[in-house]
Amino acid sequence: MMTVEMKVGRFIEIRGRGVVTQEEMQAFRSRLFALMVKAGRPIVAAVDMRGLAPFDDTVRGMFVGLMRGDNPHVERSAHLAEAGSAYHQQAVEMITLAGNPSRKLFSEVPELEHWLGERMDDAERAQMKAFLAEPG
């Protein structure tokens, strides 16, 4: 399952858990693009994938295509995955294929918060901390 919300400013919160189907990825993509339009300027995103199973080949391709397509609308995107997990290695490959140096993968929350927080206002930073503290 993938969820996406924008509660404060242009900060987009994305969380992935379990297995993601093609249908779920399509719905996620539509919701994400709608929020990017609503933001009205390049977004900053925290992508919490700590509980995500690796994508199958089709969903993996959809996610890479989504990231490539939204590159112009992303100021920074910080992805969080457990080091050593099967999804972590897949994320390394997908972020590389997306071709945007403004996307980074982290396995530790403090490093993510510092890097992403450099481009956020105080309200966005507070929301990011609350989002990352939530249990998955």
N, CA, C and O of each residue as an XYZ file, in Angstrom:
544
protein
N       0.839     -1.175      0.000
C       0.000      0.000      0.000
C       0.888      1.244      0.000
O       1.932      1.277      0.650
N       0.455      2.258     -0.736
C       1.171      3.541     -0.780
C       0.174      4.634     -0.416
O      -0.933      4.686     -0.952
N       0.584      5.510      0.507
C      -0.242      6.671      0.840
C       0.546      7.931      0.533
O       1.776      7.935      0.582
N      -0.171      9.002      0.215
C       0.469     10.280     -0.076
C      -0.441     11.398      0.426
O      -1.642     11.407      0.157
N       0.154     12.340      1.161
C      -0.591     13.469      1.711
C       0.265     14.724      1.644
O       1.494     14.656      1.599
N      -0.408     15.874      1.637
C       0.260     17.167      1.733
C      -0.537     17.975      2.748
O      -1.572     18.552      2.412
N      -0.059     18.017      3.983
C      -0.772     18.660      5.078
C      -0.297     20.077      5.339
O      -1.069     20.920      5.795
N       0.983     20.345      5.050
C       1.584     21.637      5.368
C       2.438     22.098      4.190
O       3.314     21.373      3.719
N       2.168     23.317      3.724
C       2.988     23.916      2.674
C       3.082     23.029      1.454
O       2.076     22.533      0.947
N       4.301     22.837      0.989
C       4.563     22.013     -0.193
C       5.248     20.700      0.170
O       5.847     20.037     -0.676
N       5.147     20.339      1.457
C       5.750     19.103      1.953
C       4.818     17.921      1.697
O       3.691     17.884      2.192
N       5.302     16.964      0.924
C       4.530     15.770      0.604
C       5.066     14.586      1.405
O       6.266     14.313      1.424
N       4.140     13.893      2.064
C       4.435     12.726      2.893
C       4.001     11.479      2.138
O       2.837     11.347      1.761
N       4.929     10.577      1.922
C       4.624      9.325      1.232
C       5.048      8.172      2.133
O       6.147      8.166      2.689
N       4.149      7.193      2.266
C       4.475      6.026      3.081
C       4.099      4.767      2.306
O       3.014      4.671      1.732
N       5.008      3.816      2.303
C       4.757      2.525      1.668
C       4.840      1.414      2.687
O       5.735      1.390      3.533
N       3.886      0.481      2.596
C       3.868     -0.664      3.502
C       3.442     -1.903      2.731
O       2.567     -1.838      1.868
N       4.063     -3.024      3.047
C       3.656     -4.290      2.458
C       3.924     -4.357      0.965
O       4.895     -3.788      0.467
N       3.058     -5.054      0.265
C       3.168     -5.256     -1.174
C       2.325     -4.197     -1.886
O       1.209     -3.896     -1.462
N       2.862     -3.638     -2.962
C       2.150     -2.636     -3.757
C       1.764     -3.263     -5.094
O       2.611     -3.795     -5.811
N       0.473     -3.191     -5.418
C      -0.018     -3.733     -6.687
C       0.057     -2.667     -7.782
O       0.268     -1.487     -7.504
N      -0.119     -3.105     -9.023
C      -0.139     -2.167    -10.149
C      -1.268     -1.156     -9.982
O      -1.083      0.032    -10.242
N      -2.422     -1.619     -9.553
C      -3.566     -0.730     -9.366
C      -3.282      0.310     -8.289
O      -3.627      1.482     -8.445
N      -2.652     -0.120     -7.195
C      -2.299      0.816     -6.127
C      -1.285      1.844     -6.618
O      -1.383      3.021     -6.270
N      -0.319      1.417     -7.416
C       0.681      2.347     -7.938
C       0.028      3.354     -8.876
O       0.394      4.529     -8.851
N      -0.919      2.936     -9.696
C      -1.615      3.874    -10.580
C      -2.389      4.908     -9.769
O      -2.334      6.100    -10.072
N      -3.106      4.463     -8.744
C      -3.866      5.392     -7.896
C      -2.927      6.341     -7.162
O      -3.215      7.532     -7.040
N      -1.811      5.820     -6.676
C      -0.808      6.638     -5.999
C      -0.277      7.720     -6.940
O      -0.165      8.884     -6.557
N       0.040      7.336     -8.146
C       0.575      8.279     -9.138
C      -0.402      9.419     -9.403
O      -0.004     10.583     -9.453
N      -1.664      9.088     -9.571
C      -2.687     10.115     -9.817
C      -2.791     11.078     -8.636
O      -2.856     12.292     -8.826
N      -2.807     10.543     -7.433
C      -2.913     11.381     -6.228
C      -1.674     12.258     -6.076
O      -1.789     13.438     -5.742
N      -0.490     11.693     -6.317
C       0.750     12.459     -6.193
C       0.773     13.625     -7.176
O       1.100     14.749     -6.793
N       0.435     13.373     -8.421
C       0.449     14.447     -9.419
C      -0.554     15.539     -9.064
O      -0.275     16.721     -9.264
N      -1.716     15.160     -8.541
C      -2.711     16.158     -8.123
C      -2.154     17.048     -7.015
O      -2.376     18.259     -7.018
N      -1.437     16.456     -6.076
C      -0.844     17.246     -4.987
C       0.276     18.140     -5.499
O       0.440     19.258     -5.012
N       1.046     17.671     -6.468
C       2.110     18.505     -7.035
C       1.518     19.737     -7.722
O       2.060     20.837     -7.614
N       0.433     19.548     -8.409
C      -0.243     20.686     -9.056
C      -0.759     21.641     -7.982
O      -0.606     22.856     -8.099
N      -1.362     21.094     -6.953
C      -1.890     21.917     -5.857
C      -0.782     22.721     -5.176
O      -0.997     23.869     -4.785
N       0.401     22.120     -5.035
C       1.518     22.813     -4.371
C       1.900     24.088     -5.115
O       2.267     25.081     -4.488
N       1.820     24.071     -6.427
C       2.088     25.267     -7.214
C       3.551     25.630     -7.381
O       3.868     26.637     -8.014
N       4.434     24.840     -6.832
C       5.880     25.046     -6.978
C       6.560     23.730     -6.646
O       5.907     22.826     -6.125
N       7.854     23.591     -6.930
C       8.522     22.316     -6.659
C       8.348     21.881     -5.200
O       8.438     22.689     -4.276
N       8.100     20.606     -5.026
C       7.796     20.060     -3.706
C       9.043     19.510     -3.024
O      10.073     19.271     -3.654
N       8.913     19.322     -1.723
C       9.884     18.566     -0.940
C       9.112     17.373     -0.386
O       7.983     17.523      0.082
N       9.718     16.193     -0.438
C       9.003     14.980     -0.046
C       9.841     14.087      0.845
O      11.048     13.937      0.655
N       9.167     13.497      1.827
C       9.750     12.423      2.623
C       9.011     11.153      2.231
O       7.782     11.095      2.266
N       9.776     10.142      1.859
C       9.217      8.891      1.352
C       9.645      7.786      2.319
O      10.771      7.293      2.246
N       8.737      7.401      3.228
C       9.037      6.408      4.258
C       8.655      5.026      3.740
O       7.476      4.676      3.673
N       9.666      4.251      3.377
C       9.452      2.925      2.822
C       9.993      1.834      3.742
O      10.334      0.742      3.287
N      10.069      2.135      5.035
C      10.666      1.171      5.968
C       9.910     -0.147      6.060
O      10.502     -1.163      6.425
N       8.628     -0.161      5.743
C       7.862     -1.401      5.834
C       7.451     -1.957      4.492
O       6.521     -2.758      4.408
N       8.136     -1.539      3.435
C       7.736     -1.906      2.088
C       8.441     -3.162      1.606
O       9.647     -3.326      1.794
N       7.670     -4.050      0.978
C       8.249     -5.221      0.310
C       8.811     -4.765     -1.032
O       8.327     -3.780     -1.592
N       9.807     -5.445     -1.556
C      10.323     -5.069     -2.876
C       9.206     -5.107     -3.916
O       8.297     -5.934     -3.837
N       9.287     -4.202     -4.892
C       8.308     -4.145     -5.972
C       8.560     -5.291     -6.957
O       9.696     -5.725     -7.148
N       7.472     -5.771     -7.580
C       7.685     -6.685     -8.698
C       8.185     -5.855     -9.879
O       8.200     -4.627     -9.807
N       8.592     -6.507    -10.956
C       9.219     -5.797    -12.082
C       8.301     -4.743    -12.694
O       8.764     -3.664    -13.066
N       7.020     -5.037    -12.802
C       6.079     -4.083    -13.402
C       5.916     -2.849    -12.526
O       5.997     -1.724    -13.018
N       5.688     -3.048    -11.241
C       5.512     -1.923    -10.316
C       6.816     -1.135    -10.205
O       6.799      0.093    -10.116
N       7.925     -1.832    -10.210
C       9.240     -1.159    -10.182
C       9.369     -0.224    -11.381
O       9.774      0.927    -11.224
N       9.033     -0.699    -12.562
C       9.084      0.136    -13.758
C       8.139      1.316    -13.679
O       8.477      2.414    -14.119
N       6.956      1.101    -13.121
C       5.991      2.191    -12.959
C       6.543      3.263    -12.020
O       6.392      4.458    -12.275
N       7.188      2.825    -10.929
C       7.711      3.776     -9.951
C       8.879      4.579    -10.536
O       8.970      5.787    -10.320
N       9.750      3.924    -11.261
C      10.857      4.636    -11.913
C      10.289      5.643    -12.918
O      10.739      6.787    -12.965
N       9.318      5.233    -13.711
C       8.692      6.142    -14.668
C       8.038      7.326    -13.992
O       8.131      8.453    -14.479
N       7.372      7.077    -12.866
C       6.759      8.151    -12.091
C       7.823      9.152    -11.628
O       7.646     10.362    -11.765
N       8.924      8.639    -11.082
C       9.980      9.533    -10.590
C      10.598     10.330    -11.736
O      10.854     11.524    -11.583
N      10.839      9.703    -12.858
C      11.386     10.437    -14.003
C      10.422     11.539    -14.442
O      10.837     12.657    -14.748
N       9.140     11.210    -14.468
C       8.136     12.172    -14.910
C       7.955     13.352    -13.972
O       7.644     14.460    -14.408
N       8.149     13.111    -12.682
C       7.943     14.226    -11.752
C       9.232     14.948    -11.376
O       9.203     15.860    -10.550
N      10.356     14.563    -11.961
C      11.637     15.224    -11.659
C      11.553     16.747    -11.717
O      12.072     17.401    -10.813
N      10.921     17.351    -12.739
C      10.888     18.819    -12.796
C      10.106     19.467    -11.650
O      10.243     20.666    -11.405
N       9.287     18.676    -10.948
C       8.429     19.215     -9.897
C       8.962     18.933     -8.492
O       8.279     19.194     -7.502
N      10.186     18.397     -8.410
C      10.764     17.988     -7.129
C      11.990     18.838     -6.815
O      12.971     18.838     -7.558
N      11.913     19.565     -5.695
C      13.107     20.267     -5.229
C      14.026     19.299     -4.492
O      15.233     19.266     -4.729
N      13.432     18.508     -3.589
C      14.170     17.442     -2.905
C      13.199     16.330     -2.534
O      12.046     16.577     -2.178
N      13.691     15.109     -2.627
C      12.910     13.932     -2.248
C      13.828     12.999     -1.479
O      14.818     12.502     -2.016
N      13.491     12.766     -0.210
C      14.310     11.940      0.670
C      13.588     10.628      0.937
O      12.496     10.612      1.504
N      14.202      9.540      0.527
C      13.625      8.209      0.687
C      14.267      7.527      1.885
O      15.480      7.609      2.080
N      13.446      6.853      2.688
C      13.914      6.197      3.902
C      13.601      4.710      3.817
O      12.443      4.324      3.661
N      14.627      3.879      3.918
C      14.458      2.422      3.907
C      15.452      1.811      4.876
O      16.524      2.366      5.118
N      15.089      0.666      5.426
C      15.964     -0.018      6.369
C      17.209     -0.522      5.649
O      17.113     -1.220      4.640
N      18.371     -0.164      6.173
C      19.635     -0.621      5.584
C      19.659     -2.140      5.551
O      19.285     -2.801      6.519
N      20.100     -2.681      4.433
C      20.214     -4.120      4.298
C      18.939     -4.832      3.881
O      18.963     -6.027      3.587
N      17.820     -4.106      3.852
C      16.565     -4.745      3.440
C      16.570     -4.951      1.928
O      17.311     -4.291      1.199
N      15.740     -5.868      1.475
C      15.637     -6.117      0.036
C      15.144     -4.863     -0.683
O      15.593     -4.572     -1.792
N      14.228     -4.118     -0.065
C      13.736     -2.908     -0.707
C      14.854     -1.856     -0.796
O      14.911     -1.113     -1.776
N      15.723     -1.781      0.184
C      16.789     -0.780      0.190
C      17.631     -0.885     -1.079
O      17.890      0.123     -1.736
N      18.056     -2.086     -1.423
C      18.873     -2.251     -2.628
C      18.083     -1.868     -3.874
O      18.620     -1.237     -4.785
N      16.822     -2.245     -3.913
C      15.977     -1.886     -5.051
C      15.833     -0.360     -5.141
O      15.847      0.202     -6.237
N      15.695      0.301     -3.998
C      15.563      1.759     -3.977
C      16.811      2.439     -4.514
O      16.710      3.428     -5.241
N      17.983      1.927     -4.169
C      19.236      2.472     -4.700
C      19.180      2.475     -6.222
O      19.489      3.479     -6.864
N      18.786      1.346     -6.788
C      18.724      1.221     -8.246
C      17.668      2.140     -8.854
O      17.926      2.790     -9.867
N      16.482      2.203     -8.247
C      15.395      3.026     -8.803
C      15.724      4.516     -8.750
O      15.452      5.251     -9.699
N      16.305      4.955     -7.647
C      16.660      6.375     -7.521
C      17.738      6.734     -8.539
O      17.700      7.816     -9.124
N      18.688      5.844     -8.755
C      19.708      6.073     -9.775
C      19.076      6.164    -11.152
O      19.413      7.060    -11.927
N      18.166      5.256    -11.471
C      17.498      5.265    -12.775
C      16.623      6.504    -12.974
O      16.433      6.954    -14.104
N      16.096      7.052    -11.891
C      15.254      8.247    -11.991
C      16.053      9.452    -12.482
O      15.489     10.360    -13.092
N      17.348      9.467    -12.226
C      18.223     10.492    -12.784
C      18.051     11.889    -12.230
O      18.181     12.868    -12.965
N      17.758     11.996    -10.938
C      17.612     13.313    -10.327
C      18.487     13.370     -9.080
O      18.202     12.674     -8.105
N      19.556     14.189     -9.085
C      20.429     14.267     -7.913
C      19.742     14.882     -6.690
O      20.319     14.904     -5.603
N      18.525     15.377     -6.861
C      17.767     15.921     -5.733
C      16.961     14.851     -5.011
O      16.138     15.158     -4.149
N      17.202     13.596     -5.367
C      16.601     12.457     -4.662
C      17.731     11.700     -3.970
O      18.762     11.407     -4.577
N      17.521     11.388     -2.690
C      18.540     10.646     -1.953
C      17.879      9.579     -1.105
O      16.730      9.716     -0.685
N      18.624      8.515     -0.861
C      18.167      7.422     -0.016
C      18.881      7.494      1.326
O      20.090      7.715      1.391
N      18.115      7.303      2.394
C      18.648      7.331      3.750
C      18.202      6.079      4.489
O      17.169      5.489      4.173
N      18.991      5.687      5.472
C      18.576      4.609      6.364
C      18.459      5.105      7.804
O      18.052      4.354      8.691
N      18.809      6.353      8.031
C      18.723      6.951      9.363
C      17.899      8.242      9.296
O      18.127      9.091      8.435
N      16.946      8.373     10.211
C      16.046      9.524     10.219
C      16.781     10.857     10.427
O      16.487     11.809      9.704
N      17.721     10.975     11.379
C      18.350     12.291     11.586
C      19.037     12.850     10.336
O      18.961     14.049     10.070
N      19.704     11.985      9.573
C      20.371     12.457      8.356
C      19.343     12.920      7.327
O      19.539     13.934      6.656
N      18.256     12.176      7.209
C      17.176     12.571      6.302
C      16.609     13.926      6.720
O      16.457     14.821      5.888
N      16.300     14.077      7.997
C      15.711     15.328      8.489
C      16.631     16.516      8.228
O      16.168     17.593      7.851
N      17.917     16.323      8.425
C      18.858     17.427      8.181
C      18.877     17.811      6.710
O      18.749     18.991      6.380
N      19.033     16.841      5.824
C      19.148     17.115      4.390
C      17.870     17.723      3.834
O      17.917     18.732      3.131
N      16.728     17.118      4.141
C      15.459     17.622      3.617
C      15.085     18.940      4.282
O      14.551     19.842      3.636
N      15.369     19.046      5.577
C      15.022     20.248      6.332
C      15.701     21.509      5.837
O      15.209     22.610      6.081
N      16.832     21.368      5.141
C      17.529     22.542      4.595
C      16.654     23.319      3.612
O      16.871     24.512      3.402
N      15.678     22.660      3.015
C      14.829     23.284      1.999
C      13.400     23.526      2.468
O      12.514     23.771      1.649
N      13.164     23.458      3.789
C      11.817     23.587      4.333
C      11.703     24.796      5.237
O      12.688     25.273      5.800
N      10.463     25.285      5.364
C      10.224     26.319      6.370
C       9.954     25.622      7.711
O       9.918     24.394      7.781
N       9.767     26.406      8.762
C       9.611     25.829     10.100
C       8.398     24.915     10.208
O       8.478     23.858     10.834
N       7.273     25.305      9.607
C       6.056     24.491      9.686
C       6.236     23.168      8.949
O       5.809     22.122      9.437
N       6.862     23.210      7.783
C       7.119     21.981      7.030
C       8.070     21.064      7.797
O       7.878     19.849      7.838
N       9.093     21.661      8.402
C      10.063     20.880      9.172
C       9.381     20.186     10.351
O       9.651     19.016     10.623
N       8.504     20.897     11.045
C       7.778     20.303     12.175
C       6.883     19.154     11.704
O       6.799     18.121     12.369
N       6.225     19.327     10.574
C       5.372     18.267     10.042
C       6.199     17.057      9.612
O       5.786     15.914      9.809
N       7.370     17.314      9.022
C       8.249     16.212      8.628
C       8.633     15.382      9.854
O       8.579     14.153      9.812
N       9.014     16.039     10.930
C       9.414     15.325     12.144
C       8.253     14.494     12.694
O       8.447     13.358     13.128
N       7.047     15.067     12.674
C       5.868     14.335     13.148
C       5.587     13.126     12.257
O       5.299     12.038     12.756
N       5.671     13.315     10.947
C       5.440     12.226     10.003
C       6.425     11.087     10.212
O       6.026      9.923     10.257
N       7.689     11.402     10.338
C       8.712     10.362     10.464
C       8.675      9.671     11.824
O       9.201      8.567     11.967
N       8.059     10.308     12.829
C       7.931      9.709     14.146
C       6.730      8.764     14.244
O       6.650      7.956     15.169
N       5.800      8.865     13.294
C       4.608      8.022     13.315
C       4.984      6.569     13.048
O       5.848      6.277     12.221
N       4.319      5.663     13.765
C       4.527      4.254     13.428
C       3.912      3.955     12.074
O       2.899      4.546     11.700
N       4.516      3.052     11.354
C       4.045      2.726     10.011
C       2.750      2.018     10.017
O       2.228      1.678      8.956
